[in-house]
Amino acid sequence: MPKPIDQIPQIRSATALYRVMSWVTGVFLLLLVIEMVLKYSPTHVELFAGGSGGLLYFAQVVPLPTCEWWSLFVPGGQGCEIQSLGDGFNISLAILIVHGWIYVVYLVACFRLWSLLRWPFGRLIAMALGGVVPFLSFFVEHRMHRVALDDVARLEAQRAARADAAPTPQEA
């Protein structure tokens, strides 16, 4: 397995991918939180595009007859199912699905950076949590990006010192 000092270009690209995916994941997580608040708060609406409501509109979400009054305020609803009255493209559902797949790519980016730099396991856990705790991805990204750049600078200095210490063909 190659050492980090021999993989500086890969580490730089992994750092860039991690940074981009961290921001994209964080933005979609915030959109998901907004969507969940709209759906499960007393407003009970979902965002739709097209359909009978026009280009962009909110449609009511109603409980099925088997629901208790309090179950609409609990995500998952304790067995209560809700139904959206909108037609057209359900943007709220799309945000949910897209965030899920973006989070998978984000985890791959986290693992790649973590494994290339051979960081402790706790850093991988902190990075992974950044995609599920609102706003955390922005703070974790800032910290991990700075640590990764410091590690790359350290590796480049070590590589330069190693190159200076190596005998040239004329000396051998």
C-alpha positions as semicolon CSV with decimal commas, in nm:
position;residue;x (nm);y (nm);z (nm)
1;M;0,000;0,000;0,000
2;P;0,150;0,333;-0,102
3;K;0,245;0,578;0,169
4;P;0,076;0,920;0,189
5;I;0,402;1,090;0,089
6;D;0,378;0,914;-0,249
7;Q;0,012;1,011;-0,306
8;I;0,011;1,390;-0,275
9;P;-0,176;1,450;-0,606
10;Q;-0,445;1,198;-0,507
11;I;-0,472;1,361;-0,163
12;R;-0,520;1,702;-0,323
13;S;-0,799;1,571;-0,548
14;A;-0,960;1,386;-0,255
15;T;-0,951;1,706;-0,051
16;A;-1,120;1,899;-0,333
17;L;-1,388;1,632;-0,378
18;Y;-1,450;1,620;-0,003
19;R;-1,485;1,997;0,012
20;V;-1,736;2,012;-0,275
21;M;-1,939;1,717;-0,149
22;S;-1,944;1,857;0,202
23;W;-2,102;2,181;0,083
24;V;-2,348;2,007;-0,151
25;T;-2,449;1,762;0,122
26;G;-2,487;2,042;0,375
27;V;-2,708;2,248;0,144
28;F;-2,930;1,950;0,061
29;L;-2,953;1,861;0,429
30;L;-3,076;2,212;0,506
31;L;-3,331;2,183;0,223
32;L;-3,439;1,849;0,369
33;V;-3,485;2,002;0,713
34;I;-3,698;2,280;0,565
35;E;-3,903;2,022;0,378
36;M;-3,956;1,815;0,693
37;V;-4,059;2,120;0,894
38;L;-4,312;2,219;0,629
39;K;-4,449;1,867;0,608
40;Y;-4,468;1,777;0,977
41;S;-4,539;2,116;1,134
42;P;-4,895;2,251;1,154
43;T;-4,863;2,380;0,796
44;H;-4,864;2,022;0,655
45;V;-4,756;2,107;0,299
46;E;-4,522;1,971;0,034
47;L;-4,369;2,158;-0,259
48;F;-4,473;2,057;-0,610
49;A;-4,377;2,169;-0,960
50;G;-4,620;2,157;-1,249
51;G;-4,958;1,993;-1,220
52;S;-5,287;2,163;-1,144
53;G;-5,139;2,417;-0,900
54;G;-4,916;2,588;-1,152
55;L;-4,543;2,610;-1,201
56;L;-4,448;2,593;-0,832
57;Y;-4,695;2,547;-0,546
58;F;-4,750;2,400;-0,202
59;A;-5,000;2,117;-0,171
60;Q;-5,168;2,004;0,150
61;V;-5,068;1,681;0,318
62;V;-5,358;1,507;0,493
63;P;-5,370;1,214;0,733
64;L;-5,549;0,894;0,647
65;P;-5,851;0,811;0,866
66;T;-5,648;0,574;1,086
67;C;-5,435;0,858;1,228
68;E;-5,456;1,013;1,573
69;W;-5,448;1,394;1,599
70;W;-5,100;1,399;1,755
71;S;-4,937;1,159;1,508
72;L;-4,899;1,427;1,241
73;F;-4,648;1,611;1,457
74;V;-4,420;1,309;1,494
75;P;-4,201;1,210;1,197
76;G;-4,289;0,852;1,123
77;G;-4,629;0,916;1,279
78;Q;-4,643;0,605;1,497
79;G;-4,798;0,408;1,210
80;C;-4,993;0,703;1,076
81;E;-4,972;0,748;0,703
82;I;-5,018;1,080;0,532
83;Q;-5,112;1,151;0,174
84;S;-5,021;1,450;-0,037
85;L;-5,299;1,614;-0,233
86;G;-5,064;1,761;-0,492
87;D;-5,010;1,642;-0,844
88;G;-4,712;1,704;-1,066
89;F;-4,349;1,664;-0,965
90;N;-4,303;1,630;-0,587
91;I;-3,999;1,849;-0,513
92;S;-4,010;1,759;-0,144
93;L;-3,971;1,390;-0,224
94;A;-3,698;1,467;-0,478
95;I;-3,500;1,657;-0,214
96;L;-3,524;1,355;0,016
97;I;-3,403;1,112;-0,250
98;V;-3,129;1,338;-0,387
99;H;-2,990;1,406;-0,039
100;G;-2,975;1,031;0,025
101;W;-2,768;0,965;-0,286
102;I;-2,551;1,272;-0,237
103;Y;-2,481;1,153;0,116
104;V;-2,355;0,821;-0,025
105;V;-2,113;1,008;-0,254
106;Y;-2,016;1,228;0,041
107;L;-1,933;0,918;0,248
108;V;-1,715;0,787;-0,035
109;A;-1,534;1,124;-0,048
110;C;-1,487;1,115;0,331
111;F;-1,352;0,760;0,321
112;R;-1,115;0,838;0,035
113;L;-0,962;1,139;0,211
114;W;-0,949;0,958;0,544
115;S;-0,780;0,650;0,399
116;L;-0,527;0,843;0,188
117;L;-0,412;1,049;0,486
118;R;-0,440;0,754;0,728
119;W;-0,624;0,962;0,984
120;P;-0,763;0,820;1,310
121;F;-1,105;0,650;1,289
122;G;-1,267;0,925;1,496
123;R;-1,212;1,173;1,215
124;L;-1,403;0,951;0,975
125;I;-1,693;0,937;1,220
126;A;-1,688;1,317;1,261
127;M;-1,685;1,362;0,884
128;A;-1,972;1,116;0,836
129;L;-2,182;1,293;1,098
130;G;-2,137;1,614;0,905
131;G;-2,384;1,490;0,646
132;V;-2,665;1,410;0,889
133;V;-2,648;1,691;1,147
134;P;-2,770;2,024;1,004
135;F;-2,496;2,289;0,970
136;L;-2,230;2,048;1,100
137;S;-2,094;1,969;0,754
138;F;-1,986;2,330;0,708
139;F;-1,792;2,338;1,035
140;V;-1,641;1,990;0,993
141;E;-1,545;2,069;0,634
142;H;-1,365;2,385;0,741
143;R;-1,167;2,198;1,005
144;M;-1,087;1,886;0,800
145;H;-0,992;2,089;0,494
146;R;-0,745;2,290;0,702
147;V;-0,601;1,972;0,859
148;A;-0,571;1,808;0,516
149;L;-0,388;2,108;0,371
150;D;-0,153;2,113;0,672
151;D;-0,086;1,740;0,622
152;V;-0,017;1,794;0,249
153;A;0,225;2,077;0,330
154;R;0,400;1,853;0,584
155;L;0,422;1,567;0,331
156;E;0,559;1,798;0,062
157;A;0,825;1,927;0,305
158;Q;0,920;1,568;0,392
159;R;0,940;1,477;0,023
160;A;1,160;1,780;-0,046
161;A;1,387;1,693;0,247
162;R;1,408;1,335;0,123
163;A;1,500;1,457;-0,228
164;D;1,772;1,687;-0,087
165;A;1,916;1,407;0,123
166;A;1,924;1,152;-0,159
167;P;2,261;1,115;-0,329
168;T;2,275;1,242;-0,687
169;P;2,402;1,007;-0,961
170;Q;2,728;1,208;-0,979
171;E;2,798;1,147;-0,608
172;A;2,739;0,773;-0,629
